[in-house]
């Protein structure tokens, strides 16, 4: 993301909504408020994803930065999922969504790598 104000605002709003959905201070429970926040989070994520999909690389350095960001994001996301699986494993209640998300991340990483090695 190249110092674009719209992208920064959308990213900050998406992070704020995600944190508020965790309800860290336990100050809301109304279903309507949560549903509205979920809708806003979904829209913000769609806008954020469109920024990522529209990214263009200008030169090799841009391509390296984009690749490094993707690699770091994958490692961070998969690490958080693994920590969640391990922590929940100790309580013998592993949430299937954690496992499914990790499997999908790994499969997409492998399939994308195989496709790019073959076609690019």
Rosetta blueprint (number, residue, H / E / L):
1 X L
2 X L
3 X L
4 X L
5 X H
6 X H
7 X H
8 X H
9 X H
10 X H
11 X H
12 X H
13 X H
14 X H
15 X H
16 X H
17 X H
18 X H
19 X H
20 X H
21 X H
22 X L
23 X L
24 X L
25 X L
26 X L
27 X L
28 X L
29 X L
30 X L
31 X H
32 X H
33 X H
34 X H
35 X H
36 X H
37 X H
38 X H
39 X H
40 X H
41 X H
42 X H
43 X H
44 X H
45 X H
46 X H
47 X H
48 X H
49 X H
50 X H
51 X H
52 X H
53 X H
54 X H
55 X L
56 X L
57 X L
58 X L
59 X L
60 X H
61 X H
62 X H
63 X H
64 X H
65 X H
66 X H
67 X H
68 X H
69 X H
70 X H
71 X H
72 X H
73 X H
74 X H
75 X H
76 X H
77 X H
78 X H
79 X H
80 X H
81 X H
82 X H
83 X H
84 X H
85 X H
86 X H
87 X H
88 X H
89 X H
90 X H
91 X L
92 X L
93 X L
94 X L
95 X L
96 X H
97 X H
98 X H
99 X H
100 X H
101 X H
102 X H
103 X H
104 X H
105 X H
106 X H
107 X H
108 X H
109 X H
110 X H
111 X H
112 X H
113 X H
114 X H
115 X H
116 X H
117 X H
118 X H
119 X H
120 X L
